[in-house]
């Protein structure tokens, strides 16, 4: 298993539930966005979702995903912006989470 699944789980539990006390609707919106992203990444890379890693979710793939949402799925610019915001929030958490994990491992 890659680091993607446990880190996303940590995002939902630590960030959305524990820190932000997010509503069930917010959690569902984040879940749905990530589900769409992972399905898209799986189709583009040919990897099973469980085999995807953060390296697979690079800037060109994210950009193509957002373009796909607008032009192929017919989402409005406002909806695509919402999806983009979710992705930015998740990757911000990932960056902070990775930094803390590295610091803890380095101190050990």
ABEGO torsion letter per residue (X at the ends): XBAAAAAAAAAAAAAAAAAAGBBAAAAAAAAAAAAAAAAAAAAAAGBBAAABBAAABBAAAAAAAAAAAAAAAGBBAAAAAAAAAAAAAAAAAAAAAAAAAAAAAAAX
